[in-house]
Amino acid sequence: MSKTWHIYVVSCSDGTLYTGITKDIERRMTEHNSGSGSKYTRCRLPVSLVYSEKTLSRSRAARREAAIKALTRAEKMRLCSSPS
């Protein structure tokens, strides 16, 4: 299995943003859009991936996820529109 962790942001159908981490971004997107990804996204389908970045450890991914979640919506939107 890959050692790479992904930090990702999805845009929900109601315009909100959801941030998470995973080792398999394709599988996680499938889970989100099938309604089994998270409680938050379950009632906001469909979701679309708007940002992702990679790191090599779960702890770094979790710290980066927390940092992104602490951003304002405007800051998150700037992050999502920046080239990766």
N, C-alpha and C positions, 0 to 999 in steps of 0.2 A: 504494500500500500504506500501511496505517496506520503512523503514527509512534509509536503507543502500545506500550509493552512491559508485559507482565503478569508479575508474580511470583506463583507459585501453590503451593499445598500440596494434595496428594492423600492420601487415606487408602487404604491398600492392603488387600487381603482378609485379610492376616495381622495387621492392626492397626497396622502401621508407617506412618510418614509419609514422604512424598517431596516435596522442594521443587525447583522449577525455574523457568525463565523462558522466555517465548515472545512472539511478536508476535500469534499467533492462538490463543487459548485453546481454542476449539471444536475446531480441527484437532488441537491437541496432545492433548486428551483422547481424541479418536478414535484417534490414534496409540498412546497409552498402552494403551487398552483393546483394540486389535487386536494388541498384542504387539510393536509396532515403536517404541514410545516411548522406552524406555531399558532397559538390562540389568537395572537394579534392579526396575523394575515388571513386567517381562516374565513373571516367575514368581510374581507376587503379584496376579494379576487376579481380579476386576475392581478398578479403582480409581475413587474418586469424589472430585470436587472439594470441598474443605472450606474453602478460603480463597483469595482472590486480591486483588491490589491492582495499581494501574496507576502507571506512571511514563513520562516522555517520552524517556528515553535508555537505551541498552543498558548503559552503564557504571553508571548509578544502579540499574538492575534487578539487575545482577551484584553490586553492593555490598550491596543489600538481601537478595538471595538468600543471600549469605555470612553476613550478620547473622542471618537466620532459621535457617540451618543450624547456627549456633553456639549457639542457644538449647537449653535442656534440653527434654525431652519435655513436661514440665508447662507450661513457658512457651509452647511451640508450641501446646499444647491450649488454653491461655487465649487466645492470639492467634486461633486458629481459631474460638473461640466468641464472640469480640467482634464487635459489629456493624461492618460495613465501611462 
